[in-house]
Amino acid sequence: MKRFLSLALSILLILSVVACGSKGTSNSAAAGSDGGAKVNNPKIEISVKDYGKMQFELDPSQAPITVENFLKLTKEGFYNGLTFHRIIKGFMIQGGDPLGTGYGGSEKTIEGEFASNGVNNTIKHERGVISMARSMDPNSASSQFFIMHETNDHLDGDYAAFGHILSGIEIVDKICDDTPVQDGNGSVAKIDQPVIEYIKVIE
């Protein structure tokens, strides 16, 4: 009988410890998702002349080098006054080239943060996602970026997506509807290129 009572008490003690441990884990997880420190991703605003403002949340957890480079150029005022030089309705609008031709960039190129270049970036090229343009060289991204007009998943794993739109997707729609293009590649004549008044960090 004593052996039985001793065994029963041992089992109760074990169950009590497990329950406390489970409760602690649950509270910790809840604190992390609700009451704990939240990730504060940087947010930017892009103002396009005659169209309005778009706001984006960038994601350094997926593309830290890309986000750092984009924010650096933004804070330097690099993008202010540049244009969207390539526009393909149903695909994307591309800008950030100081030459306005698709062949320019900043002084620096960065590592391509995408799967085919050995980087685990899980952001999909869905409508409203912002991503980096590049040449055939996977590490050739510089200042040119593009905003997805519609989802095109064939880009996933080959281009460094680094954020998504929070507001203003209708501006992308209107730019695609309004802007005449010169060829099937979406080239836009200088006179017709929508002007980026500024890009700034808002948070």
C-alpha positions as a printed NumPy array, in Angstrom:
array([[  0.   ,   0.   ,   0.   ],
       [  2.813,   2.363,   0.932],
       [  4.54 ,   1.526,  -2.344],
       [  1.319,   2.29 ,  -4.222],
       [  0.879,   5.663,  -2.474],
       [  4.502,   6.566,  -3.131],
       [  4.112,   5.732,  -6.82 ],
       [  0.881,   7.734,  -7.048],
       [  2.51 ,  10.784,  -5.449],
       [  5.46 ,  10.512,  -7.833],
       [  3.125,  10.45 , -10.835],
       [  1.202,  13.469,  -9.513],
       [  4.457,  15.372,  -9.008],
       [  5.616,  14.601, -12.558],
       [  2.26 ,  15.671, -14.017],
       [  2.404,  18.91 , -12.042],
       [  5.884,  19.76 , -13.374],
       [  4.878,  18.974, -16.97 ],
       [  1.742,  21.103, -16.658],
       [  3.732,  24.056, -15.316],
       [  6.261,  23.685, -18.088],
       [  3.57 ,  23.572, -20.746],
       [  1.829,  26.589, -19.288],
       [  5.076,  28.526, -19.213],
       [  5.819,  27.71 , -22.853],
       [  2.332,  28.716, -23.9  ],
       [  2.535,  32.058, -22.086],
       [  5.959,  32.723, -23.512],
       [  4.733,  32.117, -27.051],
       [  1.718,  34.325, -26.453],
       [  3.92 ,  37.079, -25.116],
       [  6.104,  36.843, -28.168],
       [  3.195,  37.14 , -30.572],
       [  0.999,  39.589, -28.66 ],
       [  2.652,  41.155, -25.664],
       [  6.331,  40.888, -26.531],
       [  8.569,  43.023, -28.733],
       [  7.265,  43.168, -32.28 ],
       [  9.427,  43.394, -35.368],
       [  9.404,  46.966, -36.652],
       [ 10.217,  46.659, -40.339],
       [ 11.204,  49.872, -42.143],
       [  8.512,  51.59 , -44.178],
       [  8.977,  53.875, -47.156],
       [  6.854,  56.237, -49.217],
       [  7.186,  56.687, -52.976],
       [  5.594,  59.82 , -54.416],
       [  4.949,  59.798, -58.181],
       [  4.231,  63.123, -59.877],
       [  0.592,  63.506, -60.954],
       [ -0.282,  60.104, -59.464],
       [  0.121,  60.192, -55.689],
       [  1.866,  58.264, -52.957],
       [  2.518,  54.583, -52.348],
       [  3.707,  53.127, -49.063],
       [  5.714,  49.929, -48.642],
       [  6.955,  47.776, -45.801],
       [ 10.444,  46.388, -46.389],
       [ 11.542,  43.004, -45.043],
       [ 15.188,  42.828, -43.927],
       [ 14.627,  39.341, -42.512],
       [ 14.42 ,  38.032, -46.083],
       [ 16.782,  40.396, -47.93 ],
       [ 18.974,  42.333, -45.467],
       [ 21.614,  43.459, -47.978],
       [ 18.977,  44.618, -50.452],
       [ 17.001,  46.533, -47.822],
       [ 20.147,  48.173, -46.434],
       [ 21.224,  49.282, -49.913],
       [ 17.771,  50.596, -50.819],
       [ 17.463,  52.543, -47.565],
       [ 20.951,  54.02 , -47.986],
       [ 20.119,  55.296, -51.477],
       [ 16.762,  56.571, -50.254],
       [ 18.297,  58.529, -47.369],
       [ 20.851,  60.034, -49.766],
       [ 18.019,  61.297, -51.996],
       [ 19.285,  59.166, -54.882],
       [ 15.827,  58.351, -56.217],
       [ 14.371,  61.847, -56.068],
       [ 13.578,  63.037, -59.585],
       [ 14.232,  59.694, -61.286],
       [ 11.561,  57.888, -63.317],
       [  9.794,  54.659, -64.168],
       [ 11.39 ,  53.841, -67.504],
       [  9.95 ,  50.367, -68.159],
       [  6.272,  49.537, -67.776],
       [  4.519,  46.308, -68.721],
       [  0.836,  46.102, -67.871],
       [  0.015,  42.837, -66.144],
       [  3.658,  42.476, -65.103],
       [  5.493,  45.349, -63.384],
       [  6.722,  48.947, -63.422],
       [ 10.501,  49.474, -63.194],
       [ 12.425,  52.555, -62.093],
       [ 15.423,  53.852, -60.186],
       [ 17.784,  54.267, -63.157],
       [ 19.581,  57.658, -63.204],
       [ 19.948,  57.316, -66.995],
       [ 16.308,  56.435, -67.55 ],
       [ 17.313,  53.795, -70.086],
       [ 17.603,  50.583, -68.098],
       [ 21.412,  50.64 , -68.238],
       [ 22.221,  52.894, -65.281],
       [ 22.566,  52.434, -61.561],
       [ 24.345,  53.616, -58.439],
       [ 28.056,  53.21 , -57.789],
       [ 27.579,  49.924, -55.949],
       [ 26.264,  46.489, -56.887],
       [ 25.042,  44.01 , -54.305],
       [ 24.633,  40.28 , -53.774],
       [ 21.456,  38.851, -55.261],
       [ 19.367,  37.588, -52.359],
       [ 17.313,  34.826, -53.972],
       [ 17.234,  31.035, -54.075],
       [ 19.09 ,  30.461, -57.344],
       [ 21.941,  32.52 , -55.873],
       [ 22.043,  30.474, -52.659],
       [ 19.917,  32.777, -50.477],
       [ 16.696,  31.623, -48.819],
       [ 14.295,  34.465, -49.65 ],
       [ 10.68 ,  33.331, -49.371],
       [  8.934,  36.506, -50.597],
       [  6.792,  35.703, -53.645],
       [  6.468,  38.028, -56.616],
       [  2.829,  38.789, -55.967],
       [  0.858,  41.911, -56.845],
       [  2.306,  44.888, -54.946],
       [  5.662,  43.298, -54.082],
       [  8.806,  45.401, -54.61 ],
       [ 11.904,  43.656, -55.97 ],
       [ 15.323,  44.416, -57.454],
       [ 16.114,  44.494, -61.158],
       [ 19.401,  43.057, -62.396],
       [ 21.273,  41.896, -65.476],
       [ 22.193,  38.265, -66.199],
       [ 24.823,  38.518, -63.456],
       [ 23.06 ,  37.435, -60.239],
       [ 25.079,  39.954, -58.228],
       [ 24.475,  42.967, -60.474],
       [ 21.539,  44.644, -58.689],
       [ 22.245,  48.281, -57.897],
       [ 19.513,  50.937, -57.713],
       [ 16.885,  49.757, -60.186],
       [ 13.767,  48.223, -58.663],
       [ 10.359,  47.111, -59.844],
       [  6.866,  46.913, -58.385],
       [  4.67 ,  43.997, -59.361],
       [  1.455,  45.003, -61.152],
       [  0.202,  41.43 , -61.119],
       [  1.521,  38.194, -59.64 ],
       [  4.222,  36.561, -61.769],
       [  5.6  ,  33.549, -59.925],
       [  8.182,  32.72 , -62.601],
       [ 10.343,  35.426, -60.982],
       [ 10.365,  33.641, -57.619],
       [ 13.801,  32.414, -56.679],
       [ 15.582,  34.49 , -59.345],
       [ 15.051,  38.082, -58.196],
       [ 15.451,  39.682, -54.784],
       [ 11.995,  40.662, -53.585],
       [ 12.363,  42.783, -50.46 ],
       [  8.998,  44.218, -49.428],
       [  5.319,  44.664, -50.17 ],
       [  2.875,  47.516, -50.713],
       [  0.759,  48.813, -47.835],
       [ -1.243,  51.409, -49.747],
       [ -1.446,  52.917, -53.222],
       [ -1.629,  49.86 , -55.497],
       [ -4.177,  51.789, -57.581],
       [ -1.308,  54.098, -58.574],
       [  0.51 ,  51.152, -60.157],
       [ -2.721,  50.296, -61.997],
       [ -3.101,  53.852, -63.314],
       [  0.545,  54.129, -64.38 ],
       [  0.147,  50.898, -66.348],
       [ -3.085,  52.13 , -67.936],
       [ -1.85 ,  55.641, -68.781],
       [  1.73 ,  55.204, -69.965],
       [  2.437,  54.577, -73.657],
       [  5.269,  52.133, -74.33 ],
       [  7.59 ,  51.86 , -77.302],
       [  7.972,  48.101, -77.623],
       [  7.136,  44.693, -76.185],
       [  9.798,  45.152, -73.53 ],
       [  7.883,  48.048, -71.984],
       [ 10.386,  50.775, -72.874],
       [  8.982,  54.243, -72.198],
       [ 10.078,  57.397, -74.042],
       [ 11.742,  59.977, -71.776],
       [  8.899,  62.427, -72.199],
       [  6.354,  59.836, -71.048],
       [  8.241,  58.397, -68.075],
       [  6.365,  58.882, -64.767],
       [  8.553,  60.908, -62.394],
       [  9.464,  59.747, -58.88 ],
       [  9.213,  62.983, -56.905],
       [ 10.83 ,  61.343, -53.906],
       [ 11.296,  58.17 , -51.951],
       [ 11.578,  58.639, -48.201],
       [ 11.667,  56.554, -45.055],
       [  8.489,  57.11 , -43.031],
       [  9.047,  54.696, -40.126]])
